[in-house]
Amino acid sequence: METWFRKDISLIDSAESVGISPYYLSHIFKERTGQTFVEYLSQVRIEEAKRLCSDTTLSLKEISEQCGYLNITYFCKVFKRLTGKTIGEYRKMLKP
């Protein structure tokens, strides 16, 4: 997931690629990681977004797209939910 997070990854496609049912993949994924497939994918994407926030030349749209989110509004909601801060607040926090 850390390699392909920029792509449109789904539980169904992932299960299909390894030859198991989506239900079974969901079950073993949660059992081994403690998170759902979507929770884990969101966490990976937002960690990358946090890293990209330090590059002040990147726009919000560019960060969103580089993290696999095509909908900026949704990206901002997920970022706020997982970090407790808006992108702007997070970027201000990074400034020396």
Backbone bond lengths (Angstrom), bond angles and torsions (degrees), N, CA, C in turn:
res aa  C-N    CA-C-N  psi(-1)  N-CA   C-N-CA  omega(-1)  CA-C   N-CA-C  phi
1 M - - - 1.453 - - 1.534 110.08 -
2 E 1.320 115.98 -35.73 1.461 119.73 179.88 1.523 111.70 -62.87
3 T 1.323 117.21 -23.59 1.461 121.49 179.56 1.528 112.03 -85.78
4 W 1.311 117.34 -37.25 1.468 121.65 -171.22 1.521 114.23 -107.25
5 F 1.328 119.13 11.01 1.465 121.12 -174.23 1.524 113.56 -60.98
6 R 1.326 117.89 -21.82 1.468 121.03 -179.86 1.533 112.06 -74.35
7 K 1.308 116.10 -18.15 1.465 121.88 -179.60 1.525 109.94 -87.92
8 D 1.315 114.78 169.45 1.462 121.18 176.47 1.522 107.84 -80.37
9 I 1.317 116.54 91.79 1.465 122.50 -176.51 1.528 108.83 -96.79
10 S 1.318 115.91 133.48 1.458 119.19 174.95 1.522 109.52 -126.35
11 L 1.292 115.05 156.76 1.465 121.18 176.79 1.522 109.76 -60.35
12 I 1.317 116.84 -42.33 1.470 121.31 -178.21 1.520 110.79 -62.80
13 D 1.337 117.14 -48.16 1.461 120.27 179.73 1.524 111.69 -63.88
14 S 1.322 116.49 -39.69 1.465 120.92 179.56 1.518 110.92 -64.65
15 A 1.322 116.57 -43.76 1.467 120.76 178.79 1.523 110.41 -63.24
16 E 1.316 115.33 -42.81 1.459 120.29 -179.91 1.534 110.74 -62.00
17 S 1.324 116.76 -39.52 1.468 120.39 -176.83 1.533 112.44 -67.25
18 V 1.325 117.52 -24.90 1.464 119.91 177.93 1.534 112.46 -105.58
19 G 1.311 116.63 2.76 1.461 121.37 173.31 1.513 116.33 75.81
20 I 1.343 116.52 32.50 1.465 119.68 175.71 1.524 108.98 -129.95
21 S 1.313 116.41 168.99 1.464 119.98 -179.22 1.529 109.89 -75.67
22 P 1.333 117.19 150.33 1.467 120.22 176.34 1.528 111.91 -58.21
23 Y 1.313 117.32 -37.11 1.461 120.99 179.45 1.531 110.20 -61.90
24 Y 1.328 116.24 -46.60 1.460 120.19 -178.62 1.531 110.67 -66.04
25 L 1.333 117.55 -42.46 1.465 120.47 177.67 1.523 110.13 -60.68
26 S 1.315 116.46 -44.10 1.461 120.89 178.81 1.526 110.40 -58.94
27 H 1.296 116.03 -43.91 1.471 121.74 -178.62 1.532 111.21 -63.75
28 I 1.326 117.23 -50.63 1.469 118.65 -177.01 1.531 111.24 -72.02
29 F 1.323 116.95 -30.41 1.463 120.21 177.74 1.527 110.29 -63.53
30 K 1.316 116.19 -47.80 1.474 121.74 179.61 1.530 110.52 -64.78
31 E 1.310 116.40 -39.75 1.459 121.38 -179.74 1.539 111.26 -63.23
32 R 1.317 116.70 -40.30 1.471 120.52 -175.27 1.520 114.65 -87.62
33 T 1.333 117.42 -28.58 1.468 119.62 -176.75 1.521 113.20 -107.36
34 G 1.324 116.36 -20.50 1.458 119.96 -175.78 1.514 112.56 80.56
35 Q 1.325 116.24 3.79 1.464 121.53 179.78 1.520 109.30 -130.66
36 T 1.326 114.67 157.47 1.456 118.13 172.94 1.523 108.44 -74.64
37 F 1.300 115.91 166.95 1.466 122.63 177.93 1.529 110.38 -55.71
38 V 1.324 116.70 -47.64 1.463 121.97 -177.86 1.528 111.26 -68.19
39 E 1.324 117.59 -40.53 1.463 120.56 178.18 1.529 110.58 -60.48
40 Y 1.319 116.13 -44.54 1.458 120.69 -178.86 1.523 110.80 -66.12
41 L 1.326 116.92 -45.93 1.459 121.14 178.81 1.523 110.71 -60.26
42 S 1.315 117.32 -43.00 1.468 121.23 178.19 1.517 110.76 -61.71
43 Q 1.319 116.74 -42.28 1.459 120.82 179.82 1.533 110.74 -61.98
44 V 1.320 117.34 -44.82 1.466 121.31 178.87 1.526 110.05 -61.29
45 R 1.328 116.19 -45.12 1.467 120.50 -178.84 1.531 112.07 -64.87
46 I 1.310 117.38 -41.61 1.463 120.25 -177.86 1.531 110.50 -72.40
47 E 1.314 118.74 -32.63 1.471 120.01 174.25 1.530 110.03 -61.29
48 E 1.318 116.73 -40.28 1.460 120.04 176.52 1.525 110.53 -66.66
49 A 1.310 116.95 -40.29 1.470 120.78 178.29 1.525 110.40 -61.08
50 K 1.311 117.26 -41.79 1.460 120.73 178.60 1.530 110.26 -61.76
51 R 1.308 116.40 -40.31 1.463 120.65 177.97 1.531 110.61 -64.75
52 L 1.322 116.42 -42.39 1.465 121.12 -178.78 1.528 112.75 -70.47
53 C 1.310 117.52 -23.79 1.464 121.52 -179.59 1.526 112.59 -61.58
54 S 1.301 117.00 -24.03 1.468 119.61 179.83 1.525 111.91 -71.93
55 D 1.336 117.24 -18.15 1.464 121.47 176.15 1.524 107.98 -88.33
56 T 1.322 115.76 100.30 1.467 119.86 -174.82 1.518 113.69 -72.43
57 T 1.331 117.85 -7.25 1.464 119.57 177.98 1.526 111.50 -82.19
58 L 1.326 117.47 -15.44 1.462 120.66 -179.43 1.529 110.84 -83.80
59 S 1.312 115.31 134.77 1.464 119.86 176.67 1.530 109.23 -81.07
60 L 1.301 115.56 166.43 1.460 121.81 177.15 1.530 109.96 -58.46
61 K 1.318 116.62 -41.58 1.463 121.37 179.41 1.527 110.74 -62.51
62 E 1.322 117.01 -43.17 1.467 120.52 -179.86 1.527 111.24 -64.56
63 I 1.323 116.59 -42.24 1.467 120.48 178.38 1.525 109.66 -63.00
64 S 1.314 115.69 -46.93 1.459 121.37 -179.93 1.531 111.09 -56.14
65 E 1.313 116.03 -49.35 1.467 120.57 -177.82 1.524 111.83 -66.86
66 Q 1.330 117.42 -38.56 1.467 120.56 -179.86 1.527 112.18 -68.77
67 C 1.309 115.60 -16.79 1.469 120.12 179.23 1.531 112.40 -100.54
68 G 1.317 116.84 3.93 1.459 120.19 176.39 1.514 115.48 93.07
69 Y 1.330 117.42 9.89 1.464 121.02 178.62 1.524 109.34 -106.68
70 L 1.315 117.10 119.34 1.461 120.59 177.66 1.522 111.39 -89.89
71 N 1.318 116.73 -21.00 1.460 122.10 179.01 1.532 108.25 -100.29
72 I 1.319 116.61 108.21 1.471 121.43 -175.87 1.528 111.56 -62.89
73 T 1.308 117.42 -39.18 1.460 120.93 -179.68 1.531 110.62 -60.93
74 Y 1.316 115.92 -45.44 1.463 120.21 178.50 1.527 110.49 -64.27
75 F 1.317 116.58 -42.51 1.463 121.68 177.34 1.530 110.54 -56.20
76 C 1.319 116.39 -46.96 1.474 120.69 -179.19 1.528 111.38 -62.67
77 K 1.332 117.16 -38.92 1.467 120.79 178.74 1.530 110.99 -65.63
78 V 1.318 116.45 -43.59 1.462 120.10 -179.99 1.531 109.85 -66.36
79 F 1.330 117.19 -42.74 1.464 121.57 179.01 1.529 110.09 -58.30
80 K 1.313 116.98 -48.07 1.471 121.31 -179.05 1.527 111.06 -64.09
81 R 1.324 116.50 -41.92 1.464 120.39 -179.18 1.532 111.34 -63.05
82 L 1.334 117.18 -40.02 1.459 120.04 -175.79 1.518 114.35 -86.52
83 T 1.323 117.77 -25.49 1.471 119.71 -177.89 1.520 112.94 -107.43
84 G 1.328 116.58 -20.30 1.458 120.30 -176.62 1.519 112.48 81.44
85 K 1.334 116.64 4.47 1.464 121.68 -178.76 1.525 110.51 -135.00
86 T 1.326 115.88 154.28 1.457 119.28 171.19 1.521 107.41 -76.56
87 I 1.311 116.56 168.08 1.474 120.27 177.77 1.523 109.51 -60.51
88 G 1.323 117.01 -43.16 1.466 120.94 179.81 1.520 111.67 -60.53
89 E 1.316 116.90 -44.92 1.466 121.06 178.33 1.530 110.74 -62.95
90 Y 1.312 115.42 -41.07 1.467 119.74 -179.46 1.527 110.45 -65.15
91 R 1.330 116.44 -42.99 1.474 119.63 179.05 1.517 111.93 -64.32
92 K 1.333 116.95 -39.21 1.467 120.16 177.54 1.521 111.15 -63.17
93 M 1.322 115.81 -37.39 1.448 121.21 179.18 1.536 111.16 -63.81
94 L 1.319 117.09 -29.61 1.465 121.69 -177.99 1.538 112.89 -78.21
95 K 1.323 116.11 -21.09 1.474 119.20 -178.00 1.525 109.96 -69.19
96 P 1.355 115.17 138.95 1.478 118.96 -179.19 1.507 113.07 -69.21
